[in-house]
């Protein structure tokens, strides 16, 4: 199956990274990191079933999203307040 080949995960991760650049919002970036890390783990010899690979992908993606949320998210006291409407 294609999910047991390391480069498929890495290519999918880079594809999701490109998608994040085209549609920014820190949505696809966590999935991209998860796919690349899963590909690296498979490349280093992680030999498990498809369900376990998808679980690893999901957990790494979730962890990457939380880390990036802490690094790039709004800090306390940095709430954006709009004083003017662009249509005024």
The 8 nearest C-alpha neighbors of each residue, nearest first, counted from 0:
[[1, 2, 3, 4, 49, 48, 7, 5],
 [0, 2, 3, 4, 7, 5, 8, 6],
 [3, 1, 4, 0, 7, 49, 8, 5],
 [2, 4, 1, 0, 5, 41, 49, 46],
 [5, 3, 2, 1, 7, 6, 41, 8],
 [6, 4, 38, 42, 41, 7, 8, 3],
 [5, 7, 9, 8, 4, 10, 38, 42],
 [8, 6, 10, 5, 9, 4, 11, 2],
 [9, 7, 38, 11, 34, 6, 5, 10],
 [8, 10, 35, 6, 12, 38, 11, 7],
 [11, 9, 13, 7, 12, 8, 6, 14],
 [10, 12, 14, 8, 9, 13, 7, 15],
 [13, 11, 31, 34, 9, 35, 15, 10],
 [12, 14, 16, 10, 15, 11, 17, 9],
 [15, 13, 11, 17, 16, 12, 10, 18],
 [14, 16, 18, 31, 12, 13, 17, 27],
 [17, 15, 13, 19, 14, 18, 31, 28],
 [18, 16, 20, 14, 19, 15, 13, 21],
 [17, 19, 15, 21, 16, 20, 22, 14],
 [20, 18, 23, 16, 22, 27, 17, 21],
 [21, 19, 17, 18, 23, 22, 16, 15],
 [20, 22, 18, 19, 23, 17, 16, 24],
 [23, 21, 19, 20, 18, 24, 27, 17],
 [24, 22, 19, 20, 25, 21, 26, 18],
 [23, 25, 26, 22, 19, 27, 28, 20],
 [26, 24, 28, 27, 23, 19, 29, 64],
 [27, 25, 24, 28, 29, 19, 30, 23],
 [26, 28, 30, 19, 29, 15, 25, 31],
 [29, 27, 31, 30, 25, 26, 16, 19],
 [30, 28, 64, 60, 63, 32, 31, 27],
 [29, 31, 33, 60, 27, 28, 32, 34],
 [32, 30, 12, 28, 15, 34, 33, 29],
 [31, 33, 29, 35, 30, 34, 36, 28],
 [32, 34, 60, 59, 30, 56, 36, 31],
 [35, 33, 12, 37, 31, 8, 32, 36],
 [34, 36, 9, 38, 12, 32, 37, 33],
 [37, 35, 39, 33, 38, 34, 32, 40],
 [38, 36, 40, 34, 39, 35, 56, 33],
 [39, 37, 5, 8, 35, 41, 9, 36],
 [38, 40, 42, 36, 37, 41, 35, 43],
 [39, 41, 37, 43, 42, 38, 45, 36],
 [42, 40, 45, 38, 44, 5, 43, 39],
 [41, 43, 39, 5, 40, 44, 38, 45],
 [44, 42, 40, 41, 45, 39, 38, 5],
 [43, 45, 41, 42, 46, 40, 39, 5],
 [46, 44, 41, 40, 43, 47, 42, 52],
 [45, 47, 44, 41, 48, 3, 52, 40],
 [48, 46, 51, 45, 52, 49, 50, 3],
 [49, 47, 51, 50, 52, 46, 3, 53],
 [48, 50, 52, 51, 53, 47, 2, 3],
 [51, 49, 53, 52, 48, 54, 47, 55],
 [50, 52, 54, 48, 53, 49, 47, 55],
 [53, 51, 49, 55, 54, 50, 56, 48],
 [52, 54, 56, 50, 51, 55, 57, 49],
 [53, 55, 51, 57, 52, 56, 58, 50],
 [56, 54, 52, 58, 53, 57, 59, 51],
 [57, 55, 53, 33, 59, 54, 58, 37],
 [56, 58, 54, 60, 55, 59, 53, 61],
 [57, 59, 61, 55, 60, 56, 54, 62],
 [58, 60, 33, 62, 56, 61, 57, 63],
 [61, 59, 33, 29, 30, 63, 57, 58],
 [60, 62, 64, 58, 63, 59, 57, 65],
 [61, 63, 59, 65, 64, 60, 58, 66],
 [64, 62, 60, 66, 29, 61, 65, 59],
 [63, 65, 29, 61, 67, 62, 66, 68],
 [64, 66, 68, 62, 63, 67, 61, 69],
 [67, 65, 63, 69, 68, 64, 62, 70],
 [66, 68, 70, 64, 69, 65, 71, 63],
 [67, 69, 72, 65, 66, 71, 70, 64],
 [68, 70, 66, 67, 72, 71, 65, 73],
 [71, 69, 67, 68, 72, 66, 65, 73],
 [70, 72, 68, 67, 69, 73, 74, 66],
 [73, 71, 68, 69, 70, 74, 67, 75],
 [74, 72, 77, 75, 71, 78, 69, 76],
 [73, 75, 77, 76, 72, 78, 69, 71],
 [74, 76, 77, 73, 78, 72, 69, 79],
 [75, 77, 78, 74, 73, 79, 80, 72],
 [78, 76, 74, 75, 73, 79, 80, 72],
 [79, 77, 76, 80, 73, 75, 74, 81],
 [78, 80, 77, 81, 73, 76, 82, 74],
 [81, 79, 78, 82, 77, 83, 84, 76],
 [80, 82, 83, 79, 84, 85, 78, 77],
 [83, 81, 80, 84, 79, 85, 87, 86],
 [84, 82, 81, 85, 87, 86, 80, 79],
 [83, 85, 86, 87, 82, 81, 80, 79],
 [84, 86, 87, 83, 81, 82, 80, 79],
 [85, 87, 84, 83, 82, 81, 80, 79],
 [86, 84, 85, 83, 82, 81, 80, 79]]
